[in-house]
């Protein structure tokens, strides 16, 4: 039987926003009101960011049955086509975000595409595609321990979205709403207990 774990970003520095700004340089912020992917305009595109979740009480050896992000729309956005990807940080217990160099230096797991994102309506919740492969990769790390933090990235830093004005999807960040910022839902099966069979300890 699966165990359910629901996590929420819990501090301003635990989510961040990055974009290619004014055609000149990458810009980083963690006091932003939004998590956003896509192309807003020629002065702001390749948008994306990161989210850190604390106290992921998944035991080593667990099997991830399902996992997805739940994001609540900041605004209504219907311009198409918004393409993005989700990845994790390939780290045992990642620290909070600090600056652009820190963000860009973080090693990534394999990715899951979230493409052709549906139209969003303000204040509605939207679930990502299945990301259990990403979570499984993290908890399979040699240094993983129950209670560690984990980081996910949701971005279009590869400039995959259509170059149409306001071709974005904007989700609430911690600085917007501490309850409805990014949430991570995980269901997992704990590892089998060695030496047990049908509830009896084997000799």
C-alpha positions in Angstrom: 0.0 0.0 0.0 1.3 3.4 -1.0 2.3 6.1 1.6 1.2 9.6 0.6 3.5 12.6 1.1 2.5 16.2 0.3 5.1 18.9 0.4 5.0 22.7 -0.1 7.6 25.3 -0.7 8.2 26.8 2.8 10.4 29.9 2.4 11.0 32.8 0.0 14.5 31.5 -0.8 13.2 28.1 -1.6 11.7 29.1 -4.9 13.3 31.3 -7.5 12.7 32.7 -10.9 15.2 33.1 -13.8 14.8 34.6 -17.3 16.8 36.0 -20.3 16.2 39.7 -19.7 16.4 42.5 -22.2 18.3 40.4 -24.6 21.4 40.9 -22.6 21.8 38.5 -19.6 20.2 36.0 -17.3 18.4 37.5 -14.3 17.7 35.7 -11.0 15.3 36.5 -8.2 13.8 34.7 -5.3 11.5 37.4 -4.0 9.4 37.2 -7.1 5.6 36.9 -7.0 5.5 34.2 -9.8 6.9 31.0 -11.1 6.8 31.3 -14.8 7.7 29.5 -18.0 7.6 30.6 -21.6 8.0 33.7 -23.7 6.6 36.9 -22.3 8.2 39.2 -24.9 11.5 40.1 -26.5 12.8 41.6 -23.3 11.9 38.5 -21.1 11.9 34.9 -22.3 13.5 31.5 -21.6 11.7 31.8 -18.3 11.8 29.2 -15.5 12.9 28.6 -12.0 13.4 26.2 -9.1 11.5 24.9 -6.1 13.0 23.4 -2.9 10.9 21.0 -0.7 12.0 20.3 2.8 11.6 17.1 4.9 10.9 14.6 2.1 10.4 11.6 4.4 10.9 8.9 1.8 13.0 6.0 3.1 15.9 4.8 1.1 14.9 1.9 -1.1 11.3 3.1 -1.5 9.5 2.7 -4.8 7.9 5.9 -6.1 4.5 5.0 -7.4 3.4 8.4 -8.6 4.6 12.0 -8.3 3.5 15.4 -9.7 3.7 19.1 -9.1 0.6 21.1 -8.3 0.8 24.8 -9.3 -1.9 27.4 -8.9 -2.3 29.9 -11.7 -1.3 33.5 -10.8 -3.2 34.9 -13.9 -5.3 33.6 -16.7 -3.0 32.8 -19.7 -4.2 31.3 -23.0 -1.6 32.3 -25.5 0.0 29.1 -27.1 2.2 27.3 -27.4 4.0 27.0 -24.0 6.6 24.2 -23.8 8.7 23.4 -20.8 10.5 20.7 -18.9 10.8 19.5 -15.3 13.9 18.1 -13.8 15.4 17.5 -10.3 18.6 18.5 -8.7 21.0 15.5 -8.7 22.0 16.1 -5.0 21.5 14.2 -1.8 20.3 17.2 0.3 20.3 20.4 -1.7 20.6 23.8 0.0 18.4 26.9 -0.5 18.9 29.1 -3.6 21.3 32.0 -3.3 22.1 33.6 -6.7 22.3 33.1 -10.4 25.7 31.3 -10.3 24.4 28.9 -7.6 21.2 28.2 -9.7 23.1 27.5 -12.9 25.7 25.3 -11.4 23.3 22.8 -10.0 23.5 19.3 -11.5 20.3 18.0 -13.1 18.5 14.7 -13.2 16.8 13.3 -16.3 13.9 15.5 -17.5 10.2 15.2 -18.1 8.6 17.3 -20.8 5.6 19.4 -20.1 4.7 20.7 -23.5 1.7 22.3 -25.1 0.4 23.4 -21.7 -3.3 23.9 -21.6 -4.9 27.4 -21.0 -4.7 28.5 -17.4 -7.4 30.3 -15.4 -6.4 32.5 -12.4 -6.6 30.7 -9.0 -7.1 27.3 -10.5 -4.8 24.3 -9.7 -2.9 22.5 -12.5 -1.0 19.3 -12.1 2.2 18.5 -14.0 2.8 15.3 -16.0 4.0 12.3 -14.1 7.5 12.9 -12.6 8.0 9.7 -10.6 11.1 8.9 -12.6 12.7 12.1 -11.4 11.9 11.5 -7.7 13.0 7.9 -8.0 16.4 9.0 -9.4 16.9 11.3 -6.4 15.9 8.8 -3.7 18.1 6.1 -5.4 21.2 8.2 -4.8 23.8 6.7 -2.5 23.6 9.6 0.0 19.8 9.9 0.1 18.2 9.7 3.6 14.6 10.1 4.7 14.0 13.8 5.7 16.4 15.3 3.2 15.4 18.2 1.0 14.9 17.9 -2.8 14.8 20.5 -5.6 12.8 20.5 -8.8 13.2 22.8 -11.8 10.4 23.9 -14.1 11.7 25.9 -17.0 11.8 26.8 -20.7 15.5 27.9 -20.5 15.9 26.1 -23.9 13.5 28.6 -25.6 11.0 26.0 -26.7 7.8 28.1 -26.5 6.3 30.0 -29.4 7.5 33.6 -29.6 4.1 35.2 -29.2 3.5 38.0 -26.7 2.6 36.7 -23.2 3.0 33.1 -24.3 3.6 32.0 -20.7 2.1 30.1 -17.8 2.4 31.9 -14.4 2.1 30.1 -11.1 2.0 31.5 -7.6 5.3 31.6 -5.7 5.9 31.6 -2.0 5.9 35.4 -1.9 2.5 35.5 -3.5 0.7 32.8 -1.4 2.3 30.6 1.3 -0.5 28.1 1.0 -0.9 27.8 -2.7 2.7 28.1 -3.9 4.2 25.0 -5.5 3.1 21.7 -4.0 4.6 18.3 -4.6 2.5 15.2 -4.3 4.4 11.8 -3.9 3.0 8.3 -3.3 5.6 5.6 -2.6 5.8 2.0 -1.4 8.2 1.6 1.5 11.0 -1.0 1.1 10.3 -4.5 2.2 11.5 -5.2 5.8 14.3 -7.8 5.7 13.6 -11.1 7.4 9.8 -10.6 7.4 7.2 -12.8 5.6 3.5 -12.6 6.2 4.1 -10.8 9.4 6.4 -13.4 11.0 10.1 -13.0 11.6 12.1 -15.7 9.8 14.7 -17.3 11.9 
